[in-house]
Amino acid sequence: MSLLFLFSCCPPEVVTFPQNVEQVSEIAILCNDNEIPLIPFGSGTGLEGGINAVKGGVCVDLTHMNEILSVNPEDFDCTVQSGVTRMQLNNYLRDTGLWFPIDPGADASLCGMCSTSASGTNAVRYGTMRENVLNLEVVLADGRVINTAGKGRRTKKTSAGYNLTNLFVGSEGTLGIITKASLKLFGIPEATVSAVCHFPDVQGAVDTTVQVLQCGIPIARIEFLDEVSIDAVNKYSKMDMKVAPSLFLEFTGTPSSLDEQAALVADLCSMNNGSDFKWAKDPEERSHLWKARHDILYACMALKPGSKPYSTDVCVPVSKLPEIIKRSKEEITKAGVCDSFMLGHVGDGNFHTLFLADPNNPEEVQIVKDVSNKIAEMSLEMNGTCTGEHGIGQGKRELLVQEIGETGIQVMKQIKQTLDPKGIMNPAKVFY
């Protein structure tokens, strides 16, 4: 299933399957010497056309480099090759009492997640990839191999020189090919409880979110679904939740601390006119509740068979969420878009508008493009960002100029020119 109906498919001329970093380096040298575009490929779960071979060239498929090289339980870190996926790592860690919590929904490759600075539902507690990468091994355009924090280094902090690690996190394959990553790990919580609560309006849900954060409650996840999404979930997952703006919450800690958190959050929800507050303590119940949240894409698509989805991912200061959601709904109504759904990681101000459209209907596709751009521009007006987690890719290059400014773009291009003077690394992505 593709979420990329806004972008034409552009396959590469050659696909390579390197087995180690030396082979990746050799491929880069050959391509650089002959000025052939290089497109890194992880798991293909990106949403902004980041792996399209717009100018042809060579795709470097890194899925065969899938070894977990080391796990250091006492240090709470691990080192993985580029093809290792999030689920593969967590399955491997099962008996250690540790896990890697960054969860973008898809079983993405971890180095691909570094490349797009991915996050997801756990970001409010654990942060994004940007906060959880200790070191990267990167093959540059000319074949040189660098370790961004020094070979073998995996300390939790450093003041040694420029932060090269975070230069490559979020670079979307335009500066180099990430072949290895050292990542932070966390202890698996002793106990977990999930909950859902419904509100008469978006303001009540967001006010509750802000108050939960202000009270210092160690919330693990706090997700928002609008009434249209809840209706879709009810039909698809055979649930009977109240059709209203809703919060999905998850708490972790000791059993006694969870009881205290539950009572406090229930009070906050009640203060903001929340209703039907339901807890799920049993692992099966929790799994069912969150499966409904993660299946929202399929639930929405089931309402319009034959359609393809496209998702925005703007992020604003949390206090601005009610305003941007209200204005976004007004723009959607004005444009006559019938099939759209809203959900988000409200704990950090990130929300998605999911559109369904017929990819063979140019008029529908254009409307989705226009409304998506208007929502992104609204987020910029509110001191937000056009992309909280999906990246720029092909689709948001003009918006990046508005967000960063011409001077910022010039500096980015200077960095790109220094590391990739022939412009072979994933060309036509991030900026023109």
C-alpha positions in Angstrom: 0.0 0.0 0.0 1.5 3.3 -1.0 1.0 6.6 0.7 2.8 8.4 -2.1 0.1 9.1 -4.7 1.2 12.7 -4.7 4.5 11.7 -6.2 5.2 9.9 -9.5 7.1 6.6 -9.1 10.7 7.0 -10.3 12.6 3.7 -10.2 16.4 3.6 -10.3 18.4 2.2 -13.2 20.4 -0.2 -10.9 19.8 -1.7 -7.5 22.8 -2.9 -5.4 22.7 -5.1 -2.3 25.9 -4.4 -0.4 26.8 -6.8 2.5 29.2 -4.6 4.4 30.4 -1.0 4.7 33.4 -1.7 2.5 31.1 -2.5 -0.4 29.0 0.6 0.2 32.2 2.6 0.1 33.2 1.0 -3.2 29.8 1.8 -4.7 30.0 5.4 -3.6 33.5 5.8 -5.1 32.3 4.4 -8.5 29.2 6.6 -8.5 31.1 9.7 -7.4 33.9 9.2 -10.0 31.2 8.9 -12.8 28.8 11.4 -11.3 25.9 8.8 -11.0 23.2 9.6 -8.4 23.1 7.4 -5.3 19.8 6.7 -3.4 20.0 4.9 -0.1 17.1 2.5 0.7 16.2 1.2 4.1 12.7 -0.3 4.4 10.7 1.9 2.0 8.3 3.2 4.7 9.0 6.9 4.1 6.1 9.2 3.2 7.6 12.1 1.2 9.1 10.4 -1.8 12.5 10.2 -0.3 13.6 7.1 -2.1 12.4 8.1 -5.6 15.2 8.0 -8.1 14.2 11.4 -9.6 17.4 11.6 -11.7 17.9 7.8 -12.2 21.0 6.3 -10.8 21.9 3.6 -8.3 19.8 2.5 -5.4 21.8 1.2 -2.4 19.5 -1.3 -0.8 20.9 -1.8 2.8 18.5 -4.5 3.9 21.2 -7.3 3.7 23.2 -5.4 6.3 21.0 -6.5 9.2 23.2 -7.6 12.1 22.8 -6.4 15.7 26.5 -5.9 16.4 26.4 -5.3 20.1 24.1 -4.8 23.1 25.5 -3.3 26.3 22.8 -3.8 29.0 24.8 -2.1 31.7 25.3 0.9 29.5 21.8 1.0 28.1 22.9 1.1 24.5 23.4 -1.0 21.4 25.0 -0.8 17.9 23.2 -2.0 14.8 23.8 -2.2 11.1 21.6 -0.2 8.7 19.2 -2.9 7.7 18.1 -3.8 11.3 14.5 -2.9 11.9 12.8 -1.6 15.1 10.8 -4.8 15.7 13.9 -7.0 15.0 15.9 -5.1 17.6 13.1 -5.3 20.2 12.6 -9.0 19.6 16.3 -9.5 20.1 16.3 -7.4 23.4 13.3 -9.3 24.9 15.3 -11.2 27.5 17.5 -8.3 28.5 14.8 -6.2 30.2 15.5 -3.4 27.7 13.8 -2.0 24.7 14.1 0.7 22.0 10.9 2.8 22.4 10.9 5.1 19.3 7.9 3.8 17.4 6.9 5.5 14.1 4.2 2.8 13.6 5.8 1.0 10.6 8.6 -1.5 11.2 11.1 0.9 9.7 14.9 0.3 9.5 16.6 2.0 12.4 19.2 3.8 10.3 16.4 4.9 8.0 14.7 6.3 11.1 17.9 8.2 11.8 17.9 9.5 8.3 14.4 11.0 8.6 14.7 11.8 12.4 11.6 9.7 13.0 9.6 9.6 16.2 6.0 8.5 16.8 3.6 7.8 19.7 6.3 7.5 22.4 8.0 10.8 21.7 6.4 12.6 24.6 8.2 10.4 27.0 11.4 9.2 25.1 12.0 11.9 22.5 12.7 11.5 18.8 15.6 9.8 17.0 17.5 13.0 17.3 17.8 12.6 21.1 18.5 8.8 21.0 21.4 8.4 18.6 24.9 8.2 20.2 27.1 7.7 17.1 26.7 7.0 13.4 29.0 5.3 10.8 28.5 7.1 7.5 29.8 6.6 4.0 30.3 9.9 2.3 29.7 10.6 -1.3 33.4 10.1 -2.2 33.5 6.8 -0.4 35.2 8.0 2.8 33.9 6.4 6.0 33.4 8.5 9.1 32.2 7.8 12.7 30.4 10.9 13.7 31.4 10.7 17.4 34.6 8.8 16.9 35.1 5.1 16.2 33.5 3.0 19.0 32.4 6.0 21.0 29.0 5.6 22.7 28.9 8.0 25.7 25.6 9.6 26.7 27.1 13.1 26.4 30.1 14.8 24.8 31.4 18.3 24.2 34.0 17.2 21.7 33.8 19.4 18.6 30.9 19.9 16.2 27.8 17.7 16.6 28.3 15.7 13.5 25.9 13.0 14.6 22.9 15.3 14.5 24.1 16.8 11.2 23.3 13.4 9.6 20.2 12.7 11.7 17.4 14.1 9.5 19.6 14.6 6.4 17.4 12.1 4.4 20.4 10.5 2.6 21.5 13.8 1.0 24.8 14.0 2.8 25.9 10.3 3.1 24.8 6.7 3.6 24.3 5.7 7.3 25.6 2.1 7.6 25.7 1.7 11.4 24.1 3.4 14.5 24.7 3.3 18.2 21.4 3.9 20.0 20.2 4.5 23.5 18.1 1.7 25.2 15.6 2.0 28.1 14.4 -0.3 30.8 11.0 -2.0 30.1 8.5 -0.5 32.5 7.3 -2.7 35.4 3.7 -2.0 34.7 1.6 -0.3 32.0 -1.9 0.9 31.9 -3.8 2.4 29.0 -6.9 4.6 28.9 -9.3 6.4 26.6 -11.5 9.5 27.3 -13.9 11.5 25.2 -14.4 15.2 25.1 -17.1 17.6 23.7 -14.5 19.5 21.7 -10.8 19.7 20.8 -10.1 22.4 23.4 -11.0 20.1 26.2 -8.7 17.4 25.0 -5.8 19.8 24.5 -6.3 21.5 27.9 -6.2 18.1 29.5 -3.0 17.2 27.7 -1.3 20.5 28.8 -2.4 20.0 32.4 -1.2 16.4 32.5 2.2 17.6 31.3 2.3 20.5 33.7 1.6 18.1 36.6 4.7 16.2 35.8 2.8 12.9 35.3 5.2 10.6 33.5 2.9 9.9 30.6 4.3 7.4 28.0 1.8 8.2 25.2 -1.0 10.7 24.7 -2.7 10.5 21.4 -5.7 12.4 19.9 -8.3 11.2 17.4 -11.1 13.4 16.1 -14.7 12.2 16.0 -14.5 11.2 12.3 -11.5 8.9 13.1 -13.3 7.4 16.1 -16.3 6.6 13.9 -14.0 4.8 11.4 -12.2 2.9 14.2 -15.6 1.7 15.6 -16.6 0.3 12.3 -13.3 -1.2 11.4 -12.2 -2.6 14.8 -15.8 -3.4 15.9 -15.6 -1.1 19.0 -18.3 1.0 20.6 -16.4 4.1 21.7 -18.3 7.4 21.9 -18.0 9.3 18.6 -16.3 12.5 19.9 -12.8 14.0 20.0 -10.8 11.6 22.1 -7.5 11.0 24.0 -5.7 7.7 24.1 -3.3 7.6 27.0 -0.7 5.2 28.3 1.1 5.3 31.7 4.1 3.3 32.9 5.7 2.8 36.2 5.1 0.7 39.4 1.6 -0.6 40.1 1.2 1.7 43.0 2.3 4.8 41.1 -0.1 3.9 38.2 -3.1 4.1 40.6 -2.1 7.6 41.7 -1.6 8.7 38.0 -4.9 7.2 37.1 -6.8 9.1 39.8 -5.1 12.4 38.9 -5.6 12.1 35.2 -9.3 11.1 35.6 -9.8 14.2 37.7 -8.1 16.4 35.0 -10.3 14.9 32.3 -13.4 15.5 34.4 -12.4 19.1 34.9 -12.3 19.5 31.1 -15.7 17.8 30.6 -14.2 14.5 29.6 -16.5 11.5 29.8 -16.5 7.7 29.5 -13.0 7.4 31.0 -12.1 3.8 30.5 -9.0 2.0 31.8 -7.3 -1.1 30.2 -5.0 -2.9 32.5 -5.0 -6.3 31.0 -2.3 -6.7 28.3 -4.9 -8.0 25.9 -7.2 -5.1 26.5 -4.3 -2.6 26.1 -3.2 -4.3 22.9 -6.7 -4.1 21.5 -7.0 -0.4 22.4 -3.7 0.5 20.8 -4.2 -1.7 17.8 -7.3 0.4 17.1 -5.1 3.5 17.2 -2.4 2.0 15.0 -5.0 0.6 12.5 -6.6 4.0 12.0 -5.1 4.2 8.4 -6.8 0.9 7.4 -10.0 1.9 9.2 -10.2 5.1 7.2 -9.3 3.5 3.9 -12.1 0.9 4.5 -14.6 3.8 4.3 -13.5 4.6 0.7 -12.4 1.4 -1.1 -10.0 2.0 -3.9 -8.7 5.2 -2.4 -5.1 6.0 -1.5 -4.1 7.9 1.7 -1.9 10.9 2.2 -0.9 12.2 5.6 0.3 15.7 6.7 2.5 15.9 9.8 2.7 19.5 11.0 3.8 20.3 14.5 3.0 23.5 16.5 3.4 24.7 20.1 0.9 22.6 22.1 -1.2 25.7 23.0 -1.8 26.3 19.3 -3.3 22.8 18.6 -7.0 23.8 19.1 -6.6 26.8 16.8 -4.8 24.9 14.0 -7.2 21.9 14.1 -10.2 24.2 14.0 -8.8 26.2 11.1 -7.7 23.1 9.3 -11.2 21.7 9.5 -12.5 25.0 8.1 -10.1 24.8 5.1 -11.1 21.1 4.5 -14.8 22.0 4.5 -14.2 25.0 2.2 -12.3 22.8 -0.3 -15.1 20.3 -0.3 -12.9 17.4 0.9 -15.3 14.7 2.3 -12.8 12.1 3.3 -10.4 13.5 5.9 -9.4 12.4 9.4 -7.4 14.0 12.2 -5.1 12.3 14.7 -2.0 13.3 16.5 0.7 13.0 19.1 -0.7 15.9 21.1 1.8 15.6 23.9 4.3 17.3 21.6 2.0 19.3 19.3 2.3 17.0 16.3 -0.9 16.1 14.4 -1.8 14.5 11.2 -4.6 15.1 8.7 -5.2 12.0 6.7 -6.8 12.4 3.3 -8.3 9.8 1.1 -8.3 10.4 -2.7 -8.5 8.5 -6.0 -5.0 8.7 -7.4 -6.4 8.5 -10.9 -8.5 11.6 -10.3 -6.2 14.7 -10.9 -8.7 17.1 -9.5 -8.9 15.2 -6.2 -5.2 14.9 -6.0 -4.7 18.7 -6.6 -7.2 19.5 -3.9 -5.3 17.3 -1.4 -2.1 19.0 -2.4 -3.6 22.5 -1.9 -5.2 21.8 1.4 -2.1 20.1 2.7 0.0 23.1 1.8 -2.5 25.5 3.5 -2.3 23.4 6.7 1.5 23.5 6.6 1.5 27.2 6.0 -0.8 27.7 9.0 1.6 25.8 11.2 4.4 28.1 10.1 2.3 31.1 11.0 2.0 29.7 14.5 5.7 29.2 14.9 5.5 25.5 14.1 7.0 23.3 11.5 5.8 21.8 8.2 7.0 18.4 9.3 7.2 16.9 12.8 8.4 13.5 11.7 8.0 12.6 8.0 10.7 14.8 6.6 11.0 17.0 3.6 11.7 14.6 0.7 10.2 15.8 -2.5 6.9 17.2 -1.2 7.9 20.0 1.2 10.9 21.7 -0.4 9.1 25.0 -0.9 7.8 24.9 2.6 11.3 24.3 4.0 12.3 27.7 2.4 9.4 29.4 4.2 10.3 27.7 7.5 14.1 28.1 7.5 14.5 31.2 5.4 16.8 31.9 2.5 19.9 32.3 4.6 19.3 29.0 6.4 18.8 27.2 3.0 22.0 28.8 1.7 24.0 27.4 4.7 22.4 24.0 4.2 23.4 24.0 0.5 27.0 25.0 1.5 27.2 22.0 3.8 25.8 19.8 1.0 28.3 21.3 -1.4 31.2 20.5 1.0 30.2 16.9 1.6 28.8 16.1 -1.8 30.4 18.5 -4.3 29.1 16.5 -7.3 25.5 16.4 -6.0 25.1 12.6 -6.3 23.6 11.9 -2.9 19.8 11.5 -3.2 19.4 14.5 -5.6 16.2 16.6 -5.8 15.4 15.9 -2.1 15.1 18.4 0.8 15.9 21.4 -1.5 16.1 22.0 -5.3 
